[in-house]
Amino acid sequence: AILTNPVYREKFGYTLPDLKFRAVALNSPATFMKDPEMMMGATLAYFDPEVMKSAKNQDLIDVEKYITGDFLPTFIFEEKISKLNHSKIMTSISPVLHS
């Protein structure tokens, strides 16, 4: 959303790079972070509960509300390490298509 929504990008103080993105790939992205079930376990190491009480921070993690029709085609995937042979296994492959 930061690449394609100038309102959201401005909230972080970012400027658009001089690059042209045609698609994105997200590896185990943090999604729907306002859902209470998402803020537990290891996630709390990244999103401190006290810091996240702020209305400003609640708005910043509400990424989905800033997705517009300009959002890039997205490939979402998750990698897991096999405990048996320490190889990476790609799971939960989910291409997100939109017109």
Wavefront OBJ file of the C-alpha trace (Angstrom):
o trace
v 0.000 0.000 0.000
v 2.946 2.359 0.628
v 4.038 2.128 -3.013
v 0.622 2.826 -4.501
v -1.192 5.018 -1.961
v 0.369 8.470 -1.442
v -1.808 9.145 1.648
v -0.483 6.030 3.406
v 3.099 6.653 2.231
v 3.002 10.190 3.671
v 2.071 8.835 7.126
v 5.518 7.162 7.227
v 7.385 10.117 5.708
v 8.551 8.016 2.752
v 9.118 9.266 -0.757
v 8.458 7.155 -3.817
v 11.708 5.640 -5.162
v 12.694 6.115 -8.772
v 11.808 2.495 -9.524
v 8.868 0.982 -11.368
v 7.334 -1.999 -9.614
v 5.029 -4.264 -11.618
v 4.268 -6.794 -8.875
v 5.308 -7.752 -5.348
v 6.008 -10.969 -3.457
v 5.331 -11.102 0.279
v 6.999 -13.768 2.417
v 4.879 -14.462 5.521
v 3.435 -10.949 5.660
v 1.881 -9.433 8.760
v -1.739 -9.043 7.688
v -4.960 -8.042 9.440
v -2.940 -6.859 12.435
v -5.960 -5.177 14.037
v -7.504 -8.632 14.531
v -6.825 -9.465 18.223
v -5.929 -13.051 17.315
v -3.010 -11.782 15.220
v -1.388 -9.974 18.170
v -0.125 -12.909 20.191
v 2.944 -15.099 20.553
v 6.033 -14.122 18.563
v 4.180 -11.222 16.911
v 4.347 -9.306 20.197
v 8.135 -9.059 19.797
v 7.505 -6.766 16.824
v 4.328 -5.020 18.010
v 4.704 -4.106 21.689
v 1.214 -3.990 23.270
v 1.906 -0.678 25.055
v 3.156 1.000 21.870
v 0.216 -0.366 19.903
v -2.326 1.326 22.208
v -1.671 4.597 20.393
v -4.403 5.642 17.918
v -1.676 6.673 15.449
v -0.064 3.222 15.553
v -3.453 1.510 15.293
v -4.019 3.478 12.101
v -0.573 2.620 10.701
v -1.083 -1.142 11.116
v -4.501 -0.998 9.474
v -2.824 -1.500 6.091
v -5.814 -3.133 4.426
v -7.871 0.068 4.595
v -5.202 1.824 2.485
v -5.248 -0.711 -0.340
v -6.659 0.862 -3.487
v -7.346 -0.335 -7.006
v -3.727 0.614 -7.817
v -2.392 -2.078 -5.466
v 0.157 -4.186 -7.324
v -0.430 -7.822 -8.310
v 0.792 -9.776 -5.286
v 2.191 -13.246 -4.653
v 1.968 -14.312 -0.995
v 3.986 -17.248 0.287
v 5.392 -18.748 3.468
v 8.607 -20.681 3.965
v 9.083 -23.243 6.663
v 12.283 -25.042 7.641
v 11.953 -28.812 7.679
v 13.197 -30.181 11.012
v 14.173 -33.426 9.295
v 16.609 -32.106 6.711
v 16.799 -28.333 7.354
v 15.591 -27.567 3.844
v 13.199 -24.781 3.084
v 9.731 -25.836 2.039
v 7.424 -23.333 0.376
v 3.879 -23.647 1.681
v 0.642 -21.712 1.539
v 1.254 -20.431 -1.968
v -1.461 -17.936 -2.742
v -1.307 -15.703 -5.804
v -3.587 -12.712 -5.333
v -5.134 -11.634 -8.592
v -7.153 -8.535 -9.292
v -8.133 -6.563 -12.331
l 1 2 3 4 5 6 7 8 9 10 11 12 13 14 15 16 17 18 19 20 21 22 23 24 25 26 27 28 29 30 31 32 33 34 35 36 37 38 39 40 41 42 43 44 45 46 47 48 49 50 51 52 53 54 55 56 57 58 59 60 61 62 63 64 65 66 67 68 69 70 71 72 73 74 75 76 77 78 79 80 81 82 83 84 85 86 87 88 89 90 91 92 93 94 95 96 97 98 99
